[in-house]
């Protein structure tokens, strides 16, 4: 699960979660070009994996056709693991995901991860457009995971086979922001990633539940937990605070029910939000899992997260407007790795 070129931070690998942001004044084409550049730099800096997330009907996120974009990024890199963080399985027929990821693994053997979520990654109207019905919902997620595992097995029980896909060893991860996927990942002996970068409240409880109830399998003998963290790093704390306003604006607008492209940073958020609105945003962007600062601040807080969570890996999201500043943020983090 850790490639030979990976560097480590205090003994654990670091990964990148890319939402393929579409910036104000830009478009999806430029977003994909920037994702390729970021992925190529990330590979050279020693990051272990690069994940892309499925979202729909969001003007500021370009990764809706997640499998297609994974293939694009994998084709522009050489050895870093590329995967989904995640595929929202209730949106899809499981055979389609098995075939798509079977195809990806066949083209890029040993490099593909399949992270699965049970939320729609969108609003109800878009979820209906994706599924054509809302009768099959997140409660059927465990059955869908079973179906997907069967399609990848050497001897499927179904008459329908995933070709390519059958017999391929593609690591499956369950993603979650509550105890549901933590419990299911433990029961099935799968890797688990917690979305603490936007839902920090249940992080420690979910990790404990996962580890306490984990059932070993042939493919995974002990629990493997990855923790999501926002990091906005810059050469000074002051510049990082400025850059972070783009991320804060994104969550502020989401709270207000407004979907926008990623906004240019602003000098003073207090001129935009009220104290109550600021507090509401900070519920999602908890200081424990949203790190904003210069190199020493980032190092100290990453150390703290690792100590508290005992994470096997940390995956980092950095919603920064300028590509130059986003690259510098991930470069600063990479300089903390050995």
N, C-alpha and C positions, 0 to 999 in steps of 0.2 A: 504493500500500500504506500510505501515511501520510495520514490525513485532514487537512483544512485546519485543524482546531481543535486539533491535537496540539501539545503543548509538548515540549521535548526536554531531556534531561540530557546535557550535554557533546556536543551535536550528534546524539544518537540518541534515538529514541522509547522510551518505557517502556510496558509492557503489564501486565495483571493476569491471573493464573490463579486462578480461584475453584473450590474443591472443594465448594462448597455444604455447609459443615460442619453436621452436626446435633449440637448441644451437649447435654451431660448435663442432663437436666431439660427438654429442649425436643423439637421434632418437625420434620418436613420442611416443614410449612406456614410455620413461623417462619423456617426456613432460607431458603426462597425469598423471603420478605418482606425478609430481611436482604440477600440477593443483589441484589434490585432496588434497595434503598437504596444499597448500595455501588456498583453500576454507575452509578446516576444521579450520585452524587458524583464517581466516577472520570471520567465524561464532562466534568463541569464543571471538574475539576482538570486536564484536558488529557492524560489517558492515551490511548494510540493504539488499543488493542484490549482486549477482555475475553473471555477464553476459559474454557470449562467442560470438565471432564474426566469421561470415562465410567468409572465403577466400579460393581461389583455385589456384593451380599451383604456390604456393609459398613455397620454401624449408624451410623457417624459421617459418611457421605457420601451426599448426597441427589441427586446429579446422574446417576443411572443412566439415565434417559430423556433423554439429553443433547440431542438435537435439539429435543425439546419445550421444554426449559428455555432453549435458545438463542433460540427464537422468543419466549418469554415476556420475556426480558431485552431482546431487540431491540425488542419492542413498547413497552417502558417507557423506552427511550432514543431519541435522535434522530439522531446521526451517528457515534458511536463504532463501530468494527468489532467484531462479535460472532462468536465461532466456537468450535471444538472443540479442546481441547488434551489428549487428542484423542478421536476416535472410534476404538474398537478394532476395526479392520476385520475380522479373522477371526471376530468374533462375529456378523457380519451378511452377508446377501446383498447384493452390491454394488449391484444394481438398487434395493434399498430405500434405501440411503444416497444414491444419485444422485437418487432422487425426493424424499427428505426435504430434501436440501440444495438441490435445484432449486426446491422449494417455498419454502424460506426465502429464497433469492436473489430469487425472483419477488416475494415480499412486501416484502423489504427490499433492493432492488437496490443493489449496490456496497458492501454492508456485511458480507457473510458470508465467513468463513474456514473452510476444511475441513482441520483437522489430523488426521493419521492415525497410529495406532500399531499395532504387530503383536502386542503382548501381550494377554492376555485381560482385564486389569484386574480380576481376581478370582481365586478359587481354582478347582481343577479341577472340583469338583462343580458350581459355578455355571456354569463354562464349558460343561460338558456340558448343563446345563439350557438355556443360551442357544442352543447349536448343535445339540443333539440327538445329536451325534456328535463325537468328537475326531479323526476321520480327517483332516479338513482343519485344518491347523495353521498356525502362523506362517511355516513355510517356503513357503507358497503366497501370502504377502503380495505379492511383486512382481507375480504374475499378477493378483491382485485390484486392485492399483493400476492396472495396464494396463486392466482391465475398466472401472474407474471413469472413467478418462480417456476411454475410448471412449464411454461413456454421455453425457459432457458435450460431445463433439465435434460439429461441425456435421453431419458425415455418418458416423454410426455404422456399423460393419461388421456388427453384429449385427442380426437381424430384430427384436429386442426393443429398444424405445426408452424412455428415461426422459423422461416428460412429466409435469410440467415437469422440466427438467434439460438436455435436448439443446440444444447451442449456447450455453449459459451460461458465462460466464467467471468461475468460482469458484476463487480461489487455493487450490491444494493444497499443504499442508505435510507433510513427513514428520517424525515425532517419534521420538527414540531415546535410549537410554541406553548404547549400545555403538557399534561401528563399522558394524553391518549397515545401518541406515537412513541413516547418513552416506554410505556408499558408493552406496546406491540413489538417494538424493536427488541426489548428484553426477552419476550416470549419466543420470538422467532430467531434469536441469536444473530441479529443484524447490527450494523454500525448505525450510530445515532448522532444527529446534528441538531443542536437546539438553537432556535432563532432569537437568541438573546440580544441581537443587534436592534430588534424592534419590539420584543416582548420579554423584557428582563425579569419580570416579577416572579416567574415560576422556575427560573433557571436551576437553582440549587436543589429544589424539590424534585424536579424532573430527572436531573442527573442521579440523585440518590435512588430514586425509583428504578431507573434503568439499571444501575450497577447492582443493586440489591437483588433484583429479580432476573438477571441475565442468565440465559440457558445456553451453555456452550454448544457449538456445532463443529462439524468437520472443517468448515471454512473459516470459522472465527471462534477461537478457544476462550477468549476473554473479552469483556466489553471494550468498545472503542468509541469514545465520545469526542465530538468536535463542538466547539463553542463559537458562536457568531459575535463579532465585535466590530463596532464602527471605530475607525481611526482616521482622524484628520491631522496629519503631521506636517509641519513646516519647520523652517530653520529657527523660528522664534515662536514662543507661545502666542504673541500678539498676532502674527500673521495667520497662525492656525485658527485662532478665534474668528478672524475675519473670513477665512475660507469656509469655516463651518457654517456660516449663515446660509449658504445655499442648501445645505442639508436641513437646517432648522426651518427654512422657508418651505421646503418640500413637505415636512411633517405638519407644519402649521396649516398649509393649504389642504392637506388630506383631512385634518381635523375639521376644517370648515366645509368639507365636501367639494373642494375645488381641485380638479386634476389639471396640472400644468406641466410644461417642460421644466427641466432643471434651470433654476434661476441664477443669474449673476449674483455674487456675494454683495452684501450691503454693509455699510459702516456701523449701523446701530439698529439692532433688532427691537430695542425698547421703544423705538419710534413707530414700530409696526404692530407689535402685539401688546396686549394688556398683561398685567401680572398673572391673571387667571389663565389666560391663553398660554403664557409661557410655562406655567406649572403643568398644564395639560400635555404640552409637547414633551416636557421633561419626564413624564411618566413613561413614554416610549424610549426617549433618548436618555436613559439613566446614566449618570456620570460613571458608574461602575462598568458599564459596557459600551460607553461612547467616550472615546479618548480623544482629547483635543489638546495639542501642544507641540512643543519642540522636542528634540531627540531625548532629552533626559526625562521629561514628563511622560513621553510615550513609553520609554523603557520601564520607568517605575510602575506605571499603571498596568502595562502588560504583565510584568512580574506579579503584580497583585492578583490579577485575574487568574493567572496560571496557578498561583498558590491556593486561591480560594476554591477554584473549580476542579483542580487536578485534571484539567483537560488533556487529552491525548494529542490534540491538534487545535489550532485556533484559525478560524477563517475570518478574513478582514474585508469589510465593505468600506469604501471611501467615496462618498458622493461629493465630488469636488468639480466645480464648473470647468476650470481650465485644464486641458490635458497636461500641460507643462507642470502645473501644480499637483495634479493627481499622480503623475509619474514621480515627482520629487517626494511626495508623501510615501509611496511604496518603496522608494529607494532608501529613505531614511529608516524605514522599518527593516529593510533588508540589511542595513549596516549594523543592526543589532543582532543579526544572526551570525553563526560561526559554521 
